[in-house]
Amino acid sequence: MHEVNSPLKVTVNGKPARVVNAIGWPETVGVYRVDFVVPARTLPAMAGVQLSAAWIPAPEHKFPVR
């Protein structure tokens, strides 16, 4: 496994989330694992999660938060 070498940012409902791991997945090309901590006081609901790599934002996706 190799750590991602570009700046990586994750937001949950527009609030910054702490990135714990950002690695390339073994034996694959273009597949990554990004672990992050949901910010405190995020209400249980569908949350908008957005990842930016090398300052390029990806589309926001909705995920359930409990």
GROMACS elastic network, one bead per residue, 0.5 to 0.9 nm:
[ bonds ]
;  ai    aj funct       b0    kb
    1    23     6  0.62645   500
    1    24     6  0.58668   500
    1    25     6  0.61899   500
    1    26     6  0.55351   500
    1    27     6  0.88852   500
    2     5     6  0.85918   500
    2    22     6  0.84814   500
    2    23     6  0.53632   500
    2    24     6  0.53960   500
    2    25     6  0.78019   500
    2    26     6  0.81564   500
    3    21     6  0.78166   500
    3    22     6  0.57999   500
    3    24     6  0.63213   500
    4     7     6  0.79876   500
    4     8     6  0.80432   500
    4    21     6  0.88533   500
    4    22     6  0.56004   500
    4    23     6  0.52623   500
    4    24     6  0.64407   500
    4    32     6  0.82386   500
    5     8     6  0.86242   500
    5    22     6  0.89714   500
    5    23     6  0.89650   500
    5    54     6  0.89836   500
    6    53     6  0.62665   500
    6    54     6  0.52022   500
    6    55     6  0.87151   500
    7    52     6  0.80106   500
    7    53     6  0.57295   500
    7    55     6  0.70191   500
    8    19     6  0.79579   500
    8    22     6  0.79865   500
    8    51     6  0.72082   500
    8    52     6  0.56747   500
    8    54     6  0.63828   500
    8    55     6  0.75594   500
    9    16     6  0.75128   500
    9    17     6  0.76449   500
    9    18     6  0.82241   500
    9    19     6  0.72520   500
    9    50     6  0.81890   500
    9    51     6  0.56922   500
    9    52     6  0.50724   500
    9    53     6  0.65608   500
    9    54     6  0.86610   500
    9    55     6  0.80955   500
    9    57     6  0.87734   500
   10    14     6  0.89139   500
   10    15     6  0.84051   500
   10    16     6  0.60840   500
   10    17     6  0.54397   500
   10    18     6  0.73303   500
   10    19     6  0.69139   500
   10    36     6  0.74767   500
   10    49     6  0.70668   500
   10    50     6  0.56567   500
   10    52     6  0.64010   500
   10    53     6  0.89104   500
   11    14     6  0.52573   500
   11    15     6  0.50855   500
   11    17     6  0.52404   500
   11    18     6  0.86116   500
   11    38     6  0.84772   500
   11    39     6  0.86544   500
   11    48     6  0.79685   500
   11    49     6  0.56968   500
   11    50     6  0.53025   500
   11    51     6  0.65921   500
   11    52     6  0.85956   500
   12    15     6  0.52330   500
   12    16     6  0.64465   500
   12    17     6  0.64003   500
   12    38     6  0.66981   500
   12    39     6  0.71689   500
   12    42     6  0.81450   500
   12    47     6  0.64086   500
   12    48     6  0.55845   500
   12    50     6  0.66452   500
   13    16     6  0.85201   500
   13    42     6  0.81316   500
   13    47     6  0.58457   500
   13    49     6  0.63868   500
   13    50     6  0.82501   500
   14    48     6  0.76184   500
   14    49     6  0.79073   500
   14    50     6  0.80211   500
   15    38     6  0.89945   500
   15    39     6  0.70253   500
   16    38     6  0.85118   500
   16    39     6  0.70434   500
   17    36     6  0.62697   500
   17    37     6  0.56834   500
   17    38     6  0.56605   500
   17    39     6  0.55317   500
   18    35     6  0.87077   500
   18    36     6  0.54867   500
   18    37     6  0.53178   500
   18    38     6  0.74632   500
   18    39     6  0.76516   500
   19    22     6  0.72285   500
   19    34     6  0.72203   500
   19    35     6  0.60256   500
   19    37     6  0.65890   500
   20    34     6  0.75176   500
   20    35     6  0.53397   500
   20    36     6  0.51908   500
   20    37     6  0.71787   500
   21    33     6  0.73139   500
   21    34     6  0.54641   500
   21    36     6  0.70440   500
   22    32     6  0.70258   500
   22    33     6  0.56855   500
   22    35     6  0.65303   500
   22    36     6  0.87759   500
   23    26     6  0.88710   500
   23    31     6  0.87914   500
   23    32     6  0.55879   500
   23    33     6  0.53524   500
   23    34     6  0.66064   500
   24    27     6  0.88937   500
   24    28     6  0.78330   500
   24    29     6  0.80665   500
   24    30     6  0.75426   500
   24    31     6  0.60868   500
   24    33     6  0.63425   500
   24    34     6  0.88855   500
   25    28     6  0.59280   500
   25    29     6  0.78313   500
   25    30     6  0.82050   500
   25    31     6  0.55846   500
   25    32     6  0.50944   500
   25    33     6  0.63438   500
   26    29     6  0.84197   500
   26    31     6  0.85072   500
   26    32     6  0.88352   500
   28    31     6  0.60287   500
   28    32     6  0.86665   500
   29    32     6  0.86091   500
   37    40     6  0.86770   500
   38    41     6  0.88193   500
   38    42     6  0.71203   500
   38    65     6  0.83774   500
   39    42     6  0.59889   500
   40    43     6  0.87210   500
   42    45     6  0.85386   500
   42    47     6  0.83201   500
   42    65     6  0.79024   500
   42    66     6  0.89230   500
   43    46     6  0.88193   500
   43    47     6  0.83862   500
   43    65     6  0.73793   500
   43    66     6  0.76633   500
   44    47     6  0.80796   500
   44    64     6  0.73973   500
   45    63     6  0.82268   500
   45    64     6  0.56575   500
   45    65     6  0.53754   500
   45    66     6  0.67908   500
   46    62     6  0.58281   500
   46    63     6  0.52820   500
   46    65     6  0.60260   500
   46    66     6  0.88988   500
   47    61     6  0.80595   500
   47    62     6  0.53160   500
   47    63     6  0.53803   500
   47    64     6  0.60648   500
   47    65     6  0.63488   500
   48    60     6  0.59614   500
   48    61     6  0.55427   500
   48    63     6  0.66145   500
   48    64     6  0.89379   500
   49    59     6  0.87130   500
   49    60     6  0.54949   500
   49    61     6  0.53415   500
   49    62     6  0.60878   500
   49    63     6  0.70236   500
   50    57     6  0.71523   500
   50    58     6  0.62991   500
   50    59     6  0.64286   500
   50    61     6  0.64846   500
   50    62     6  0.88593   500
   51    56     6  0.84753   500
   51    57     6  0.60053   500
   51    58     6  0.56196   500
   51    59     6  0.77779   500
   51    60     6  0.75221   500
   52    55     6  0.56178   500
   52    56     6  0.51593   500
   52    58     6  0.58154   500
   53    56     6  0.53191   500
   53    57     6  0.65533   500
   53    58     6  0.79122   500
   54    57     6  0.83761   500
   57    60     6  0.84597   500
   58    61     6  0.88938   500
